[in-house]
Amino acid sequence: MSTPDRIDDVDALRGFALLGILLVNSMAFASAFYGLELSDPAFGGILDRSVHFVIALFFEMKFYLLFSFLFGYSFTLQMRSAEKSGEAFVPRLLRRQMGLWLIGLAHAILLFHGDILTTYAVLGIVLLTLRNRSDAALFRLAKWLVLILAIIWGTLGILIALDPMPLDRSAILSAAEAAELAFRGDWQAVIGQHLTELNSVWIILALLQAPCALAMFLLGLIAGRRKTLARPEENKALFQRLVRSGLWIGLPGAAIYAYASIIKLDSPIAIIGLSIGLISGPFLTGAYVGVMMLFFGSKAGQRLRDLLAPAGRMALSNYLMQSLLLALVFHGYGLGLIGQVSPLTTVLIALAIFMVQLFTSRWWMTRFAYGPLEWVLRFITIWRAPQWRKAAPAR
């Protein structure tokens, strides 16, 4: 630990999660076809589909779960911080969630309609109401949230497969072309398209991401209570079990999900594959946690941890900065490259952005106590101006 309540491994995991979220979100910025029932006809080659397959296999439906798990884990750190400061936790948490919701709302309207912060803000209040339940009760709730959601989507996929309706391909193509045109427009057109997209995105968030995110919140809360990530040496066996479960359950399920969502995108099999992805996603996410925690114990892992941790300490600022940079590349008030960049080039752009963030985060965190938006959120949380610059070391 660099400070009593700051766990470098947690920060590094959060930095790792930023990479996966960036890779997935970059696909949504690059193509108006992302999330539709048809793939982009401009990029339908073997290489293009292979890149999408890799993203779906290893990143989609996994890294927002990792971020959610870490949110639940950090919830316990917030509780300890409030206890140490002698402040009431509930008002403090409510202010924090309101600040997060406002930041997320601005993000959704101005930069990216796929924002997750507003969902986290609401679910954080749900987590607050559940914080005193036993670990066993929280685990059961998390398990049933995922299982019931997967059953619902699986049943829906089967019903549609039994009585399929032909896709209105012309309508889908027209919608994608209209969205692409709007995103290539000025800032007013882009904001208008974000507002249009939000009408459907809210439904997807409520019926897909939110229950899974809440389940991972609960698992993170359990892990935070037990200080699982703060005691890696004591939990090696647990991390190894997570890796094995990810290999035997998570990875095969992710492969089915990727095949269904890329190769069978225009059929009901895609929905059935989604239900399998919902079940297997937490297992692969757990494997990522296990692999990274075991690796951080090595010399090479410590170097990686030290590289990722500063980005994780200012994850909120980096998350919004990712959206801003992607918007400047793909939206009309920037380069306006939406629909013109191949999936592979999009991945390379995302990796370049992440590398820049790693080094700028390291520079920033050596000089300042918080990231820019972390400072704002901290101000709202404690309702007074926190320290901005780091104190000079004593000589």
matplotlib code that plots the C-alpha trace (Angstrom):
import matplotlib.pyplot as plt

x = [0.0, 1.1, -1.2, -3.3, -6.5, -4.9, -4.3, -2.0, -3.3, -6.9, -5.7, -3.8, -6.9, -8.9, -6.3, -6.5, -10.3, -9.9, -8.1, -10.9, -13.6, -11.7, -11.4, -15.1, -16.2, -13.9, -15.9, -19.1, -17.5, -16.0, -19.2, -22.9, -23.6, -22.3, -25.1, -27.4, -28.5, -26.3, -22.6, -21.0, -21.0, -18.0, -15.9, -17.0, -13.7, -12.0, -9.6, -12.4, -14.6, -11.6, -10.9, -14.5, -14.5, -11.4, -13.0, -16.3, -14.4, -12.1, -13.5, -17.2, -19.4, -16.3, -14.6, -17.5, -18.1, -14.5, -15.1, -18.4, -16.6, -14.0, -16.8, -18.3, -14.8, -14.1, -17.5, -16.0, -13.0, -15.4, -17.1, -13.8, -12.8, -16.0, -15.5, -12.0, -13.0, -15.9, -18.5, -21.9, -21.5, -25.0, -25.2, -21.6, -22.4, -25.6, -23.7, -21.1, -23.7, -25.4, -22.1, -21.4, -24.9, -24.4, -21.0, -22.4, -25.4, -23.1, -20.9, -23.9, -25.3, -22.0, -19.7, -21.0, -24.5, -23.2, -22.3, -22.2, -21.7, -25.4, -26.2, -23.5, -24.8, -28.3, -27.0, -24.7, -27.7, -29.2, -25.9, -26.2, -29.5, -28.0, -24.7, -25.7, -26.7, -24.6, -22.0, -24.1, -27.2, -25.3, -23.8, -27.2, -28.7, -25.8, -26.1, -29.9, -29.6, -27.3, -29.2, -32.6, -31.4, -29.7, -32.8, -35.0, -32.7, -32.3, -36.0, -36.5, -34.0, -35.6, -39.1, -37.9, -36.1, -39.3, -41.2, -38.6, -39.4, -37.4, -35.1, -36.0, -32.5, -33.3, -34.6, -31.5, -29.3, -31.2, -31.0, -27.2, -26.7, -28.8, -26.8, -23.5, -24.5, -25.5, -22.2, -20.3, -22.2, -21.5, -21.7, -25.4, -26.1, -23.9, -25.7, -29.0, -28.0, -26.8, -30.2, -31.9, -29.7, -30.4, -34.0, -33.0, -29.8, -31.6, -33.7, -30.6, -28.9, -31.9, -32.5, -29.0, -26.1, -27.7, -28.5, -25.1, -23.4, -25.3, -24.3, -20.7, -21.2, -22.3, -19.4, -17.0, -18.6, -18.0, -14.4, -13.9, -15.3, -12.8, -10.0, -9.4, -7.3, -5.4, -4.2, -3.0, -0.7, -3.5, -5.8, -3.6, -5.7, -8.8, -7.2, -6.1, -9.6, -10.9, -8.4, -9.4, -13.1, -12.5, -10.6, -13.2, -16.4, -15.8, -13.7, -15.9, -19.0, -17.2, -16.4, -20.0, -21.1, -18.5, -19.5, -23.1, -22.7, -20.3, -21.1, -24.8, -25.5, -28.7, -30.3, -32.0, -28.9, -27.3, -29.7, -29.2, -25.4, -26.0, -27.7, -24.7, -22.4, -24.3, -23.7, -20.0, -19.0, -18.5, -16.3, -13.9, -13.9, -12.9, -10.1, -8.8, -8.8, -7.0, -4.4, -3.6, -3.4, -1.1, 1.0, 1.4, 3.3, 6.1, 8.9, 7.5, 4.0, 5.1, 6.4, 3.1, 1.2, 3.2, 2.5, -1.3, -2.0, -1.7, -4.3, -6.5, -6.2, -7.8, -10.0, -13.0, -11.0, -9.4, -12.8, -14.2, -10.9, -11.2, -14.6, -13.4, -10.4, -12.5, -15.2, -12.5, -11.3, -14.7, -17.3, -17.8, -16.5, -13.2, -11.8, -15.2, -13.8, -16.9, -17.6, -14.2, -11.8, -11.3, -11.7, -7.9, -7.1, -9.7, -7.9, -4.6, -6.1, -7.5, -4.1, -2.4, -4.8, -4.3, -0.5, -0.7, -3.0, -0.6, 2.2, 0.1, -1.5, 1.9, 3.0, -0.3, -0.4, 3.2, 2.1, -1.5, -3.5, -6.5, -7.4, -9.3, -12.8, -11.8, -11.2, -14.6, -16.3, -14.3, -15.4, -19.1, -18.6, -17.1, -18.6, -15.3, -12.3, -9.9, -6.2, -5.2, -1.5, 0.5, 2.4, 6.1, 8.2, 10.0, 13.7]
y = [0.0, 3.5, 4.8, 2.9, 3.0, 3.1, -0.4, -0.3, -3.6, -2.2, 0.9, -1.3, -3.5, -0.3, 0.9, -2.5, -2.2, 1.2, -0.5, -3.1, -0.4, 1.8, -1.0, -1.8, 1.9, 2.7, 0.2, 2.1, 5.5, 4.1, 2.7, 3.5, -0.2, -1.1, -2.7, -3.1, -6.4, -6.0, -5.6, -2.7, -3.6, -1.4, -3.6, -7.2, -8.8, -11.6, -9.4, -6.9, -9.7, -11.3, -8.1, -7.8, -11.5, -10.9, -7.8, -9.7, -12.8, -11.1, -7.7, -7.2, -8.1, -8.6, -5.3, -3.3, -6.2, -5.8, -2.1, -2.8, -5.3, -2.7, -0.1, -2.5, -3.1, 0.6, 1.1, -0.5, 1.8, 4.8, 3.4, 3.1, 6.6, 8.1, 6.2, 7.5, 11.1, 10.8, 11.8, 10.2, 7.8, 7.9, 11.7, 11.5, 8.6, 10.2, 13.4, 11.3, 9.4, 12.6, 14.1, 10.9, 11.0, 14.7, 13.9, 10.8, 12.8, 15.4, 12.6, 10.9, 14.0, 15.7, 12.8, 9.2, 7.9, 4.6, 6.2, 3.8, 6.4, 7.3, 3.6, 3.3, 6.4, 4.8, 1.3, 2.7, 3.8, 0.3, -1.0, 1.4, -0.2, -3.7, -3.0, -4.5, -7.9, -10.9, -12.1, -15.2, -13.2, -10.8, -13.8, -15.4, -12.1, -11.6, -15.2, -14.9, -11.5, -13.1, -16.4, -14.8, -12.3, -15.0, -17.1, -14.2, -13.4, -17.1, -17.7, -14.6, -15.9, -19.4, -17.9, -15.7, -18.7, -20.7, -17.9, -15.8, -12.5, -11.3, -8.4, -5.1, -4.6, -1.5, 0.2, -0.8, 0.5, 3.7, 4.2, 3.6, 6.0, 8.7, 8.2, 8.3, 11.5, 13.1, 12.1, 13.7, 17.0, 19.9, 19.7, 20.4, 17.5, 15.2, 16.1, 15.6, 12.1, 11.3, 12.3, 10.2, 7.2, 7.6, 6.7, 3.1, 2.9, 3.4, 0.3, -1.8, -0.5, -1.3, -4.8, -5.9, -4.0, -2.8, -6.2, -7.6, -4.5, -4.7, -8.4, -7.4, -4.6, -7.1, -9.5, -6.5, -5.5, -9.1, -9.0, -5.5, -6.7, -9.6, -7.3, -10.0, -7.8, -6.3, -9.7, -11.4, -13.8, -15.2, -15.6, -17.3, -20.4, -18.3, -16.5, -19.8, -21.1, -18.0, -18.6, -22.2, -21.3, -18.7, -21.2, -24.0, -21.9, -18.3, -18.7, -21.3, -19.3, -16.1, -18.0, -19.0, -15.4, -14.0, -16.5, -15.7, -11.9, -11.7, -14.6, -15.0, -11.3, -11.2, -14.4, -15.3, -17.3, -13.9, -13.5, -17.0, -16.4, -13.3, -15.3, -17.6, -14.6, -13.3, -16.5, -16.9, -13.3, -13.1, -16.2, -14.8, -11.5, -13.4, -15.0, -11.6, -10.6, -13.9, -13.7, -10.0, -10.5, -13.5, -11.7, -8.6, -10.7, -11.1, -8.6, -8.1, -7.9, -5.2, -3.1, -3.5, -2.6, 0.5, 1.5, 0.9, 2.2, 5.9, 5.6, 3.7, 6.4, 8.9, 6.4, 8.8, 11.5, 8.9, 7.4, 10.7, 11.7, 8.5, 9.6, 13.1, 11.9, 9.3, 11.9, 14.2, 11.4, 10.1, 13.0, 15.8, 18.6, 16.7, 14.6, 13.1, 9.6, 7.6, 4.8, 5.4, 3.5, -0.2, -2.2, -2.9, 0.8, 1.6, -0.8, 0.8, 4.3, 3.0, 1.5, 4.8, 6.7, 4.3, 4.5, 8.3, 8.1, 5.8, 8.3, 11.5, 9.8, 9.0, 12.6, 14.0, 11.8, 12.7, 16.3, 16.2, 14.4, 13.7, 13.6, 16.6, 15.0, 13.0, 16.3, 17.6, 14.4, 14.6, 18.2, 17.2, 14.2, 15.9, 19.3, 21.2, 21.8, 18.9, 19.3, 19.8, 19.5, 16.9, 18.1, 18.6, 15.8, 16.7, 17.3]
z = [0.0, -0.7, 2.0, 4.5, 2.4, -1.0, -2.4, -5.4, -6.7, -6.8, -8.6, -11.1, -11.7, -12.3, -14.8, -16.5, -16.6, -18.3, -21.2, -21.8, -21.6, -24.0, -26.6, -26.5, -26.5, -29.4, -31.6, -30.7, -31.7, -34.9, -36.4, -36.3, -36.9, -33.4, -31.4, -34.4, -35.9, -39.0, -39.3, -41.1, -44.8, -45.4, -43.1, -43.6, -44.5, -42.6, -40.8, -39.8, -38.4, -36.7, -34.8, -33.8, -32.7, -30.5, -28.9, -28.2, -26.9, -24.4, -23.7, -24.3, -21.3, -19.1, -18.4, -17.3, -14.9, -13.6, -13.2, -11.4, -9.1, -8.2, -7.6, -5.0, -3.5, -3.2, -1.5, 1.5, 1.3, 1.3, 4.4, 6.2, 5.1, 6.4, 9.7, 10.1, 9.4, 11.9, 9.3, 8.7, 5.8, 4.3, 3.5, 2.3, -0.1, -1.3, -2.2, -4.0, -6.0, -7.0, -8.2, -10.2, -11.7, -12.9, -14.3, -16.1, -17.5, -19.0, -20.4, -22.0, -23.6, -24.7, -25.5, -25.4, -25.1, -23.8, -20.4, -17.4, -14.7, -14.3, -13.9, -11.3, -9.5, -9.1, -8.3, -5.7, -3.7, -4.1, -2.7, 0.2, 1.2, 1.0, 2.8, 6.1, 4.7, 5.3, 2.7, 2.1, 1.4, -0.9, -2.8, -3.3, -4.6, -7.0, -8.3, -8.9, -10.6, -13.2, -13.6, -13.9, -16.4, -18.5, -18.4, -19.5, -22.5, -23.4, -23.3, -25.5, -28.0, -28.1, -28.6, -31.5, -33.0, -33.0, -34.7, -36.5, -38.2, -41.1, -40.4, -42.0, -43.4, -45.3, -42.1, -40.2, -42.9, -43.1, -39.3, -39.3, -42.2, -40.4, -37.2, -39.1, -40.9, -37.5, -35.9, -38.8, -38.2, -35.9, -32.1, -32.1, -34.5, -32.4, -29.1, -30.9, -32.0, -28.4, -27.1, -29.8, -28.9, -25.2, -25.8, -26.5, -24.5, -21.2, -22.0, -22.7, -19.5, -17.4, -18.9, -19.5, -17.9, -14.7, -13.1, -14.0, -12.6, -9.4, -9.1, -9.4, -6.9, -4.4, -5.1, -4.8, -1.5, -0.1, -1.3, 0.2, 3.6, 3.5, 2.2, -0.4, -2.7, 0.2, 1.2, -2.0, -0.3, 1.8, -1.2, -3.8, -3.7, -4.4, -7.3, -8.8, -8.5, -10.3, -13.1, -13.5, -13.5, -16.2, -18.4, -18.0, -17.9, -18.8, -21.9, -23.7, -22.9, -24.2, -27.4, -27.9, -27.2, -29.7, -32.4, -32.0, -31.8, -34.8, -37.1, -36.3, -35.6, -37.8, -36.3, -33.0, -32.1, -31.2, -28.4, -27.1, -27.3, -25.3, -22.5, -22.4, -22.3, -19.3, -17.4, -18.4, -18.3, -14.5, -14.6, -17.2, -15.3, -12.2, -14.1, -15.1, -11.4, -10.5, -13.2, -12.5, -8.8, -9.1, -11.7, -9.5, -7.0, -9.5, -10.3, -13.8, -12.4, -9.9, -12.8, -14.7, -11.5, -11.1, -14.7, -14.4, -10.9, -11.6, -14.4, -12.0, -9.3, -11.7, -13.5, -13.7, -15.4, -17.8, -18.6, -19.7, -21.4, -23.5, -24.7, -25.5, -27.5, -29.3, -30.1, -31.5, -33.8, -34.9, -34.5, -36.9, -34.6, -34.8, -37.6, -38.4, -39.1, -38.1, -40.6, -42.3, -40.0, -40.0, -36.8, -36.6, -37.0, -34.4, -32.0, -32.7, -32.0, -28.7, -27.7, -28.5, -26.4, -23.5, -23.7, -23.6, -20.6, -18.7, -19.0, -18.4, -15.4, -13.9, -14.5, -13.0, -9.9, -8.9, -8.6, -7.6, -4.9, -7.2, -10.9, -12.1, -11.9, -8.8, -7.1, -8.2, -7.0, -3.7, -3.2, -3.7, -1.4, 1.6, 0.8, 1.2, -1.0, -0.7, -1.1, -4.7, -4.9, -3.1, -0.1, -0.8, 0.8, 4.0, 3.8]

ax = plt.figure().add_subplot(projection="3d")
ax.plot(x, y, z, "-o")
ax.set_aspect("equal")
plt.show()
